[in-house]
Amino acid sequence: MQRRRIEGFIYLAGFGASIPLSNWMIGHVGVVCPDTGPCLLPVGPGLLAPSGVLVVGIAFVLRDLVQRRLGKGWTLLAIALGALLSAVLAPPPLVVASSGAFAISELADFAVYTPLQRRGLVLAVLASSLVGLVVDSLLFLQLAFGSLDFLAGQVVGKAWMVLLSLPLVSWLRRRDERLGIQPA
């Protein structure tokens, strides 16, 4: 029980850190940083995306792991605090886009993950993250830039991060079974 909570708070800290990091990256990290838009990174052949997508993809997985370790109450609190952090730390033009897209997409992720988690952790993380990243991409791009120009890049960039995390999630599930650690 103690190990589960400690790991849960580590995931919670990572989840919380992902919010300001992603907002900072949008304005500072990229191969292209136009004056009128976000800094962009390549995420696939011919696809660019705002650089924060790399961290946001991981945030969806961390949110699921927070729920696995600490439960739904902590997860809902983390989503609310994440939206607040987005509103406080995002550059003024991105406040509504960042906090609104974050809150709604994380709640969509939560709605999919919660019923699936007992059936299989990897499936739950994959399905919920895919739903969350599509919702986040649609809302963020429309609210922040009034355009869906980077939609394909956003989805692909976040999906890469989710897919790259699945071996770790699979290992965690096997380790939990071996150690007898039950989800919250």
Contact map, one row per residue, 1 for C-alpha under 8 A:
1111100000000000000000000000000000000000000000000000000000000000000000000000000000000000000000000000000000000000000000000000000000000000000000000000000000000000000000000000000000001000
1111110000000000000000000000000000000000000000000000000000000000000000000000000000000000000000000000000000000000000000000000000000000000000000000000000000000000000000000000000000000000
1111111000000000000000000000000000000000000000000000000000000000000000000000000000000000000000000000000000000000000000000000000000000000000000000000000000000000000000000000000000000000
1111111100000000000000000000000000000000000000000000000000000000000011000000000000000000000000000000000000000000000000000000000000000000000000000000000000000000000000000000000000001000
1111111110000000000000000000000000000000000000000000000000000000000011000000000000000000000000000000000000000000000000000000000000000000000000000000000000000000000000000000000000000000
0111111111000000000000000000000000000000000000000000000000000000000000000000000000000000000000000000000000000000000000000000000000000000000000000000000000000000000000000000000000000000
0011111111100000000000000000000000000000000000000000000000000000000010000000000000000000000000000000000000000000000000000000000000000000000000000000000000000000000000000000000000000000
0001111111110000000000000000000000000000000000000000000000000000111111000000000000000000000000000000000000000000000000000000000000000000000000000000000000000000000000000000000000000000
0000111111111000000000000000000000000000000000000000000000000000010001000000000000000000000000000000000000000000000000000000000000000000000000000000000000000000000000000000000000000000
0000011111111100000000000000000000000000000000000000000000000000000000000000000000000000000000000000000000000000000000000000000000000000000000000000000000000000000000000000000000000000
0000001111111110000000000000000000000000000000000000000000000110110000000000000000000000000000000000000000000000000000000000000000000000000000000000000000000000000000000000000000000000
0000000111111111000000000000000000000000000000000000000000000110010000000000010000000000000000000000000000000000000000000000000000000000000000000000000000000000000000000000000000000000
0000000011111111100000000000000000000000000000000000000000000000000000000000000000000000000000000000000000000000000000000000000000000000000000000000000000000000000000000000000000000000
0000000001111111110000000000000000000000000000000000000000100100000000000000000000000000000000000000000000000000000000000000000000000000000000000000000000000000000000000000000000000000
0000000000111111111000000000000000000000000000000000000000100110000000000000010000000000000000000000000000000000000000000000000000000000000000000000000000000000000000000000000000000000
0000000000011111111100000000000000000000000000000000000000000000000000000000010011000000000000000000000000000000000000000000000000000000000000000000000000000000000000000000000000000000
0000000000001111111110000000000000000000000000000000000000000000000000000000000000000000000000000000000000000000000000000000000000000000000000000000000000000000000000000000000000000000
0000000000000111111111000000000000000000000000000000001101100000000000000000000000000000000000000000000000000000000000000000000000000000000000000000000000000000000000000000000000000000
0000000000000011111111100000000000000000000000000000001100100000000000000000000001001100000000000000000000000000000000000000000000000000000000000000000000000000000000000000000000000000
0000000000000001111111110000000000000000000000000000000000000000000000000000000000001100110000000000000000000000000000000000000000000000000000000000000000000000000000000000000000000000
0000000000000000111111111000000000000000000000000001001000000000000000000000000000000000000000000000000000000000000000000000000000000000000000000000000000000000000000000000000000000000
0000000000000000011111111100000000000000000000000011111100000000000000000000000000000000000000000000000000000000000000000000000000000000000000000000000000000000000000000000000000000000
0000000000000000001111111110000000000000000000000001000000000000000000000000000000000100111000000100000000000000000000000000000000000000000000000000000000000000000000000000000000000000
0000000000000000000111111111000000000000000000000001000000000000000000000000000000000000010000000000000000000000000000000000000000000000000000000000000000000000000000000000000000000000
0000000000000000000011111111110000000010000000000011000000000000000000000000000000000000000000000000000000000000000000000000000000000000000000000000000000000000000000000000000000000000
0000000000000000000001111111110000000111000000000111000000000000000000000000000000000000000000000000000000000000000000000000000000000000000000000000000000000000000000000000000000000000
0000000000000000000000111111100010000110000000000000000000000000000000000000000000000000000000000000000000000000000000000000000000000000000000000000000000000000000000000000000000000000
0000000000000000000000011111110010000010000000000000000000000000000000000000000000000000000000000000000000000000000000000000000000000000000000000000000000000000000000000000000000000000
0000000000000000000000001111111010000011100000000010000000000000000000000000000000000000000000000000000000000000000000000000000000000000000000000000000000000000000000000000000000000000
0000000000000000000000001101111110000011100000000110000000000000000000000000000000000000000000000000000000000000000000000000000000000000000000000000000000000000000000000000000000000000
0000000000000000000000000000111110000011110000000000000000000000000000000000000000000000000000000000000000000000000000000000000000000000000000000000000000000000000000000000000000000000
0000000000000000000000000000011111000011100000000000000000000000000000000000000000000000000000000000000000000000000000000000000000000000000000000000000000000000000000000000000000000000
0000000000000000000000000011111111101111000000000000000000000000000000000000000000000000000000000000000000000000000000000000000000000000000000000000000000000000000000000000000000000000
0000000000000000000000000000000111111110000000000000000000000000000000000000000000000000000000000000000000000000000000000000000000000000000000000000000000000000000000000000000000000000
0000000000000000000000000000000011111100000000000000000000000000000000000000000000000000000000000000000000000000000000000000000000000000000000000000000000000000000000000000000000000000
0000000000000000000000000000000001111100000000000000000000000000000000000000000000000000000000000000000000000000000000000000000000000000000000000000000000000000000000000000000000000000
0000000000000000000000000000000011111110000000000000000000000000000000000000000000000000000000000000000000000000000000000000000000000000000000001000000000000000000000000000000000000000
0000000000000000000000000110000011111111000000000110000000000000000000000000000000000000000000000000000000000000000000000000000000000000000000000000000000000000000000000000000000000000
0000000000000000000000001111111111001111100000000110000000000000000000000000000000000000000000000000000000000000000000000000000000000000000000000000000000000000000000000000000000000000
0000000000000000000000000100111110000111110000011110000000000000000000000000000000000000000000000000000000000000000000000000000000000000000000000000000000000000000000000000000000000000
0000000000000000000000000000111100000011111000011110000000000000000000000000000000000000000000000000000000000000000000000000000000000000000000000000000000000000000000000000000000000000
0000000000000000000000000000001000000001111111111000000000000000000000000000000000000000000000000000000000000000000000000000000000000000000000000000000010000000000000000000000000000000
0000000000000000000000000000000000000000111110111000000000000000000000000000000000000000000000000000000000000000000000000000000000000000000000000000000010011000000000000000000000000000
0000000000000000000000000000000000000000011111110000000000000000000000000000000000000000000000000000000000000000000000000000000000000000000000000000000010011000000000000000000000000000
0000000000000000000000000000000000000000011111100000000000000000000000000000000000000000000000000000000000000000000000000000000000000000000000000000000000000000000000000000000000000000
0000000000000000000000000000000000000000010111110000000000000000000000000000000000000000000000000000000000000000000000000000000000000000000000000000000000000000000000000000000000000000
0000000000000000000000000000000000000000011111111000000000000000000000000000000000000000000000000000000000000000000000000000000000000000000000000000000110000000000000000000000000000000
0000000000000000000000000000000000000001111101111100000000000000000000000000000000000000000000000000000000000000000000000000000000000000000000000000010011000000000000000000000000000000
0000000000000000000000000000000000000001111000111110100000000000000000000000000000000000000000000000000000000000000000000000000000000000000000000000011011001000000000000000000000000000
0000000000000000000000000100010000000111100000011111100000000000000000000000000000000000000000000000000000000000000000000000000000000000000000000000010001000000000000000000000000000000
0000000000000000000001001100110000000111100000001111110000000000000000000000000000000000000000000000000000000000000000000000000000000000000000000000000000000000000000000000000000000000
0000000000000000000011111100000000000000000000000111111100000000000000000000000000000000000000000000000000000000000000000000000000000000000000000000000000000000000000000000000000000000
0000000000000000000001000000000000000000000000001111111110000000000000000000000000000000000000000000000000000000000000000000000000000000000000000000000001001100000000000000000000000000
0000000000000000000001000000000000000000000000000011111111000000000000000000000000000000000000000000000000000000000000000000000000000000000000000000000000001100100000000000000000000000
0000000000000000011011000000000000000000000000000001111111100000000000000000000000000000000000000000000000000000000000000000000000000000000000000000000000000100100000000000000000000000
0000000000000000011001000000000000000000000000000001111111110000000000000000000000000000000000000000000000000000000000000000000000001000000000000000000000000100000000000000000000000000
0000000000000000000000000000000000000000000000000000111111111000000000000000000000000000000000000000000000000000000000000000000010001000000000000000000000001111110000000000000000000000
0000000000000000010000000000000000000000000000000000011111111100000000000000000000000000000000000000000000000000000000000000000000000000000000000000000000000100110010000000000000000000
0000000000000110011000000000000000000000000000000000001111111110000000000000000000000000000000000000000000000000000000000000000000000000000000000000000000000000000000000000000000000000
0000000000000000000000000000000000000000000000000000000111111111000000000000000000000000000000000000000001001000000000000000000110011000000000000000000000000000010000000000000000000000
0000000000000000000000000000000000000000000000000000000011111111100000000000000000000000000000000000000000000000000000000000100010000000000000000000000000000000010010000000000000000000
0000000000110110000000000000000000000000000000000000000001111111110000000000000000000000000000000000000000000000000000000000000000000000000000000000000000000000000000000000000000000000
0000000000110010000000000000000000000000000000000000000000111111111000000010010000000000000000000000000001000000000000000000000000000000000000000000000000000000000000000000000000000000
0000000000000000000000000000000000000000000000000000000000011111111100000000000000000000000000000000000000000100100000000000100000000000000000000000000000000000000000000000000000000000
0000000100100000000000000000000000000000000000000000000000001111111110000000000000000000000000000000000000000000000000000000000000000000000000000000000000000000000000000000000000000000
0000000110110000000000000000000000000000000000000000000000000111111111100110000000000000000000000000000000000000000000000000000000000000000000000000000000000000000000000000000000000000
0000000100000000000000000000000000000000000000000000000000000011111111110110000000000000000000000000000000000000000000000000000000000000000000000000000000000000000000000000000000000001
0000000100000000000000000000000000000000000000000000000000000001111111100000000000000000000000000000000000000000000000000000000000000000000000000000000000000000000000000000000000000011
0001101100000000000000000000000000000000000000000000000000000000111111100000000000000000000000000000000000000000000000000000000000000000000000000000000000000000000000000000000000000011
0001100110000000000000000000000000000000000000000000000000000000011111111110000000000000000000000000000000000000000000000000000000000000000000000000000000000000000000000000000000000001
0000000000000000000000000000000000000000000000000000000000000000011111111110000000000000000000000000000000000000000000000000000000000000000000000000000000000000000000000000000000000011
0000000000000000000000000000000000000000000000000000000000000000001001111111000000000000000000000000000000000000000000000000000000000000000000000000000000000000000000000000000000000000
0000000000000000000000000000000000000000000000000000000000000000000001111111100000000000000000000000000000000000000000000000000000000000000000000000000000000000000000000000000000000000
0000000000000000000000000000000000000000000000000000000000000000011001111111110000000000000000000000000000000000000000000000000000000000000000000000000000000000000000000000000000000000
0000000000000000000000000000000000000000000000000000000000000010011001111111111000000000000000000000000000000000000000000000000000000000000000000000000000000000000000000000000000000000
0000000000000000000000000000000000000000000000000000000000000000000000011111111100000000000000000000000000000000000000000000000000000000000000000000000000000000000000000000000000000000
0000000000000000000000000000000000000000000000000000000000000000000000001111111110000000000000000000000000000000000000000000000000000000000000000000000000000000000000000000000000000000
0000000000010011000000000000000000000000000000000000000000000010000000000111111111000000000000000000000000000000000000000000000000000000000000000000000000000000000000000000000000000000
0000000000000000000000000000000000000000000000000000000000000000000000000011111111100000000000000000011001100000000000000000000000000000000000000000000000000000000000000000000000000000
0000000000000000000000000000000000000000000000000000000000000000000000000001111111110000000000000000001000000000000000000000000000000000000000000000000000000000000000000000000000000000
0000000000000001000000000000000000000000000000000000000000000000000000000000111111111000000000000000000000000000000000000000000000000000000000000000000000000000000000000000000000000000
0000000000000001001000000000000000000000000000000000000000000000000000000000011111111100000000000010011000000000000000000000000000000000000000000000000000000000000000000000000000000000
0000000000000000000000000000000000000000000000000000000000000000000000000000001111111110000000000111011000000000000000000000000000000000000000000000000000000000000000000000000000000000
0000000000000000000000000000000000000000000000000000000000000000000000000000000111111111000000000010000000000000000000000000000000000000000000000000000000000000000000000000000000000000
0000000000000000001100000000000000000000000000000000000000000000000000000000000011111111110000000010000000000000000000000000000000000000000000000000000000000000000000000000000000000000
0000000000000000001100100000000000000000000000000000000000000000000000000000000001111111110000100110010000000000000000000000000000000000000000000000000000000000000000000000000000000000
0000000000000000000000000000000000000000000000000000000000000000000000000000000000111111110000110110000000000000000000000000000000000000000000000000000000000000000000000000000000000000
0000000000000000000000000000000000000000000000000000000000000000000000000000000000011111110000100000000000000000000000000000000000000000000000000000000000000000000000000000000000000000
0000000000000000000100100000000000000000000000000000000000000000000000000000000000001111111000100000000000000000000000000000000000000000000000000000000000000000000000000000000000000000
0000000000000000000100110000000000000000000000000000000000000000000000000000000000001111111111100100000000000000000000000000000000000000000000000000000000000000000000000000000000000000
0000000000000000000000100000000000000000000000000000000000000000000000000000000000000000111111100000000000000000000000000000000000000000000000000000000000000000000000000000000000000000
0000000000000000000000000000000000000000000000000000000000000000000000000000000000000000011111100000000000000000000000000000000000000000000000000000000000000000000000000000000000000000
0000000000000000000000000000000000000000000000000000000000000000000000000000000000000000011111110000000000000000000000000000000000000000000000010000000000000000000000000000000000000000
0000000000000000000000000000000000000000000000000000000000000000000000000000000000000000011111111100000000000000000000000000000000000000000000010000000000000000000000000000000000000000
0000000000000000000000000000000000000000000000000000000000000000000000000000000000000111111111111110000000000000000000000000000000000000000000000000000000000000000000000000000000000000
0000000000000000000000000000000000000000000000000000000000000000000000000000000000000010000011111111100000000000000000000000000000000000000000110000000000000000000000000000000000000000
0000000000000000000000000000000000000000000000000000000000000000000000000000000000000000000001111111100000000000000000000000000000000000001111110000000000000000000000000000000000000000
0000000000000000000000100000000000000000000000000000000000000000000000000000000000100110010001111111110000000000000000000000000000000000000100010000000000000000000000000000000000000000
0000000000000000000000000000000000000000000000000000000000000000000000000000000001111110000000111111111000000000000000000000000000000000000000000000000000000000000000000000000000000000
0000000000000000000000000000000000000000000000000000000000000000000000000000000000100000000000011111111100000000000000000000000000000000001100000000000000000000000000000000000000000000
0000000000000000000000000000000000000000000000000000000000000000000000000000000000000000000000011111111110000000000000000000000000000011101100000000000000000000000000000000000000000000
0000000000000000000000000000000000000000000000000000000000000000000000000000001001100100000000000111111111000000000000000000000000000001000100000000000000000000000000000000000000000000
0000000000000000000000000000000000000000000000000000000000000000000000000000001101100000000000000011111111100000000000000000000000000000000000000000000000000000000000000000000000000000
0000000000000000000000000000000000000000000000000000000000000000000000000000000000000000000000000001111111110000000000000000000000000011000000000000000000000000000000000000000000000000
0000000000000000000000000000000000000000000000000000000000000000000000000000000000000000000000000000111111111000000000000000000000111011000000000000000000000000000000000000000000000000
0000000000000000000000000000000000000000000000000000000000010010000000000000001000000000000000000000011111111100000000000000000000010000000000000000000000000000000000000000000000000000
0000000000000000000000000000000000000000000000000000000000000000000000000000001000000000000000000000001111111110000000000000000000010000000000000000000000000000000000000000000000000000
0000000000000000000000000000000000000000000000000000000000000000000000000000000000000000000000000000000111111111000000000000000100110010000000000000000000000000000000000000000000000000
0000000000000000000000000000000000000000000000000000000000010000000000000000000000000000000000000000000011111111100000000000000110110000000000000000000000000000000000000000000000000000
0000000000000000000000000000000000000000000000000000000000000001000000000000000000000000000000000000000001111111110000000000000100000000000000000000000000000000000000000000000000000000
0000000000000000000000000000000000000000000000000000000000000000000000000000000000000000000000000000000000111111111000000000000100000000000000000000000000000000000000000000000000000000
0000000000000000000000000000000000000000000000000000000000000000000000000000000000000000000000000000000000011111111100000001001100100000000000000000000000000000000000000000000000000000
0000000000000000000000000000000000000000000000000000000000000001000000000000000000000000000000000000000000001111111110000001101100000000000000000000000000000000000000000000000000000000
0000000000000000000000000000000000000000000000000000000000000000000000000000000000000000000000000000000000000111111110000001000000000000000000000000000000000000000000000000000000000000
0000000000000000000000000000000000000000000000000000000000000000000000000000000000000000000000000000000000000011111111000000000000000000000000000000000000000000000000000000000000000000
0000000000000000000000000000000000000000000000000000000000000000000000000000000000000000000000000000000000000001111111111011000000000000000000000000000000000000000000000000000000000000
0000000000000000000000000000000000000000000000000000000000000000000000000000000000000000000000000000000000000000111111111011100000000000000000000000000000000000000000000000000000000000
0000000000000000000000000000000000000000000000000000000000000000000000000000000000000000000000000000000000000000001111111000000000000000000000000000000000000000000000000000000000000000
0000000000000000000000000000000000000000000000000000000000000000000000000000000000000000000000000000000000000000000111111011000000000000000000000000000000000000000000000000000000000000
0000000000000000000000000000000000000000000000000000000000000000000000000000000000000000000000000000000000000000000111111111000000000000000000000000000000000000000000000000000000000000
0000000000000000000000000000000000000000000000000000000000000000000000000000000000000000000000000000000000000000000111111111100000000000000000000000000000000000000000001100100000000000
0000000000000000000000000000000000000000000000000000000000000000000000000000000000000000000000000000000000000000000000011111110000000000000000000000000000000000000001001100100000000000
0000000000000000000000000000000000000000000000000000000000000000000000000000000000000000000000000000000000000000000110111111111000000000000000000000000000000000000000000000000000000000
0000000000000000000000000000000000000000000000000000000000000000000000000000000000000000000000000000000000000001110110111111111100000000000000000000000000000000000000000000000000000000
0000000000000000000000000000000000000000000000000000000000001001000000000000000000000000000000000000000000000000100010001111111110000000000000000000000000000000000001000000000000000000
0000000000000000000000000000000000000000000000000000000000000000000000000000000000000000000000000000000000000000000000000111111111000000000000000000000000000000011001000000000000000000
0000000000000000000000000000000000000000000000000000000000000000000000000000000000000000000000000000000000000001100000000011111111100000000000000000000000000000000000000000000000000000
0000000000000000000000000000000000000000000000000000000000010000000000000000000000000000000000000000000000011111100000000001111111110000000000000000000000000000000000000000000000000000
0000000000000000000000000000000000000000000000000000000010011000000000000000000000000000000000000000000000001000000000000000111111111000000000000000000000000000010000000000000000000000
0000000000000000000000000000000000000000000000000000000000000000000000000000000000000000000000000000000000000000000000000000011111111100000000000000000000000010000000000000000000000000
0000000000000000000000000000000000000000000000000000000000000000000000000000000000000000000000000000000010011001000000000000001111111110000000000000000000000000000000000000000000000000
0000000000000000000000000000000000000000000000000000000000010000000000000000000000000000000000000000000011111000000000000000000111111111000000000000000000000000000000000000000000000000
0000000000000000000000000000000000000000000000000000000110010000000000000000000000000000000000000000000010000000000000000000000011111111100000000000000000100110000000000000000000000000
0000000000000000000000000000000000000000000000000000000000000000000000000000000000000000000000000000000000000000000000000000000001111111110000000000000000100000000000000000000000000000
0000000000000000000000000000000000000000000000000000000000000000000000000000000000000000000000000000100110010000000000000000000000111111111000000000000000000000000000000000000000000000
0000000000000000000000000000000000000000000000000000000000000000000000000000000000000000000000000000110110000000000000000000000000011111111100000000000000000000000000000000000000000000
0000000000000000000000000000000000000000000000000000000000000000000000000000000000000000000000000000100000000000000000000000000000001111111110000000001001100000000000000000000000000000
0000000000000000000000000000000000000000000000000000000000000000000000000000000000000000000000000000000000000000000000000000000000000111111111000001001000000000000000000000000000000000
0000000000000000000000000000000000000000000000000000000000000000000000000000000000000000000000001001100000000000000000000000000000000011111111100000000000000000000000000000000000000000
0000000000000000000000000000000000000000000000000000000000000000000000000000000000000000000000001101110000000000000000000000000000000001111111111000000000000000000000000000000000000000
0000000000000000000000000000000000000000000000000000000000000000000000000000000000000000000000001000000000000000000000000000000000000000111111111111111000000000000000000000000000000000
0000000000000000000000000000000000000000000000000000000000000000000000000000000000000000000000001000000000000000000000000000000000000000011111111111000000000000000000000000000000000000
0000000000000000000000000000000000000000000000000000000000000000000000000000000000000000000000011000000000000000000000000000000000000000001111111100000000000000000000000000000000000000
0000000000000000000000000000000000000000000000000000000000000000000000000000000000000000000011011100000000000000000000000000000000000000000111111100000000000000000000000000000000000000
0000000000000000000000000000000000001000000000000000000000000000000000000000000000000000000000000000000000000000000000000000000000000000000111111111000000000000000000000000000000000000
0000000000000000000000000000000000000000000000000000000000000000000000000000000000000000000000000000000000000000000000000000000000000000000011111111000000000000000000000000000000000000
0000000000000000000000000000000000000000000000000000000000000000000000000000000000000000000000000000000000000000000000000000000000000000000011001111110000000000000000000000000000000000
0000000000000000000000000000000000000000000000000000000000000000000000000000000000000000000000000000000000000000000000000000000000000000010011001111111000000000000000000000000000000000
0000000000000000000000000000000000000000000000000000000000000000000000000000000000000000000000000000000000000000000000000000000000000000000010000011111100000000000000000000000000000000
0000000000000000000000000000000000000000000000011100000000000000000000000000000000000000000000000000000000000000000000000000000000000000000010000011111111000000000000000000000000000000
0000000000000000000000000000000000000000000000001000000000000000000000000000000000000000000000000000000000000000000000000000000000000000110010000001111111100000000000000000000000000000
0000000000000000000000000000000000000000000000100000000000000000000000000000000000000000000000000000000000000000000000000000000000000000000000000000111111110000000000000000000000000000
0000000000000000000000000000000000000000011100111000000000000000000000000000000000000000000000000000000000000000000000000000000000000000000000000000011111111000000000000000000000000000
0000000000000000000000000000000000000000000000011100100000000000000000000000000000000000000000000000000000000000000000000000000000000000100000000000011111111100000000000000000000000000
0000000000000000000000000000000000000000000000000000000000000000000000000000000000000000000000000000000000000000000000000000000000001100100000000000001111111110000000000000000000000000
0000000000000000000000000000000000000000001100000000000000000000000000000000000000000000000000000000000000000000000000000000000000000000000000000000000111111111000000000000000000000000
0000000000000000000000000000000000000000001100001000110010000000000000000000000000000000000000000000000000000000000000000000000000000000000000000000000011111111100000000000000000000000
0000000000000000000000000000000000000000000000000000111111000000000000000000000000000000000000000000000000000000000000000000000000001000000000000000000001111111110000000000000000000000
0000000000000000000000000000000000000000000000000000000010000000000000000000000000000000000000000000000000000000000000000000000001001000000000000000000000111111111000000000000000000000
0000000000000000000000000000000000000000000000000000000010000000000000000000000000000000000000000000000000000000000000000000000000000000000000000000000000011111111100000000000000000000
0000000000000000000000000000000000000000000000000000011011000000000000000000000000000000000000000000000000000000000000000000000000000000000000000000000000001111111110000000000000000000
0000000000000000000000000000000000000000000000000000000011011000000000000000000000000000000000000000000000000000000000000000010010000000000000000000000000000111111111000000000000000000
0000000000000000000000000000000000000000000000000000000000000000000000000000000000000000000000000000000000000000000000000000010000000000000000000000000000000011111111000000000000000000
0000000000000000000000000000000000000000000000000000000000000000000000000000000000000000000000000000000000000000000000000000000000000000000000000000000000000001111111100000000000000000
0000000000000000000000000000000000000000000000000000000001001000000000000000000000000000000000000000000000000000000000000000000000000000000000000000000000000000111111111000000000000000
0000000000000000000000000000000000000000000000000000000000000000000000000000000000000000000000000000000000000000000000000100110000000000000000000000000000000000011111111100000000000000
0000000000000000000000000000000000000000000000000000000000000000000000000000000000000000000000000000000000000000000000000000000000000000000000000000000000000000000111111110000000000000
0000000000000000000000000000000000000000000000000000000000000000000000000000000000000000000000000000000000000000000000000000000000000000000000000000000000000000000011111111000000000000
0000000000000000000000000000000000000000000000000000000000000000000000000000000000000000000000000000000000000000000000001100000000000000000000000000000000000000000011111111100000000000
0000000000000000000000000000000000000000000000000000000000000000000000000000000000000000000000000000000000000000000000001100000000000000000000000000000000000000000001111111110000000000
0000000000000000000000000000000000000000000000000000000000000000000000000000000000000000000000000000000000000000000000000000000000000000000000000000000000000000000000111111111000000000
0000000000000000000000000000000000000000000000000000000000000000000000000000000000000000000000000000000000000000000000000000000000000000000000000000000000000000000000011111111100000000
0000000000000000000000000000000000000000000000000000000000000000000000000000000000000000000000000000000000000000000000001100000000000000000000000000000000000000000000001111111110000000
0000000000000000000000000000000000000000000000000000000000000000000000000000000000000000000000000000000000000000000000000000000000000000000000000000000000000000000000000111111111000000
0000000000000000000000000000000000000000000000000000000000000000000000000000000000000000000000000000000000000000000000000000000000000000000000000000000000000000000000000011111111100000
0000000000000000000000000000000000000000000000000000000000000000000000000000000000000000000000000000000000000000000000000000000000000000000000000000000000000000000000000001111111111100
0000000000000000000000000000000000000000000000000000000000000000000000000000000000000000000000000000000000000000000000000000000000000000000000000000000000000000000000000000111111111100
0000000000000000000000000000000000000000000000000000000000000000000000000000000000000000000000000000000000000000000000000000000000000000000000000000000000000000000000000000011111111000
0000000000000000000000000000000000000000000000000000000000000000000000000000000000000000000000000000000000000000000000000000000000000000000000000000000000000000000000000000001111111000
0000000000000000000000000000000000000000000000000000000000000000000000000000000000000000000000000000000000000000000000000000000000000000000000000000000000000000000000000000000111111100
1001000000000000000000000000000000000000000000000000000000000000000000000000000000000000000000000000000000000000000000000000000000000000000000000000000000000000000000000000000111111110
0000000000000000000000000000000000000000000000000000000000000000000000000000000000000000000000000000000000000000000000000000000000000000000000000000000000000000000000000000000110011111
0000000000000000000000000000000000000000000000000000000000000000000110100000000000000000000000000000000000000000000000000000000000000000000000000000000000000000000000000000000000001111
0000000000000000000000000000000000000000000000000000000000000000001111100000000000000000000000000000000000000000000000000000000000000000000000000000000000000000000000000000000000000111
